[in-house]
Amino acid sequence: MDRYDAVVVGGGIGGSVAARFLATGGSKTLLIEKFKTPRDKPCSGIQFP
């Protein structure tokens, strides 16, 4: 079984940004999202250039 320092549930704007900050800060991070990605959301291009 894999072990993680952080688990983020929800890959929306907030969850995605939180997971990225945790991962870039050195935490082994798991992001769980129930929907297939990419989704057609007009705001989804804001978080990652």
N, C-alpha and C positions, 0 to 999 in steps of 0.2 A: 504494500500500500504506500502511495506517495504521501509525503508530509509537506505541508505548506505553512509559511509564516502568517499568511493572510488569505482569506477567502472573501471575494467580493461577489455578492449576489445581485445581478442586474447589470446589463451591459449598455445602459443608456448613457447619456452625457456624463452624469455624475459618477456612475459606476466605472465607466471606461477611464475617465480621468483619474479617479482614485486608484484603480488598478495599475495604471501606468506610473503614477508617482510612487506607489509602493514598490513596484518592480525596479524602477530606475534608482530607487533608494537602497536597493540590495535585498529586499524581501522576496522570498520565493512566493509568488502570488498566483492564485487560481481565480479566474473570472468565469462565472457561470451565467449564461444567458439562455432563456427558454426559446427565443425566436431564432430562426435562421438569419445569418448575416451575409452580405450587407442588406439593410432594410432601406426602403425609400422614405427617408426622413429629410426634410429640407435643412435641418440644423446639424446633421451628422458630419458635415465637412468642416465644421468649426474646430473640433477638438484636435485633429491631427492634420497638419498641412501636407 
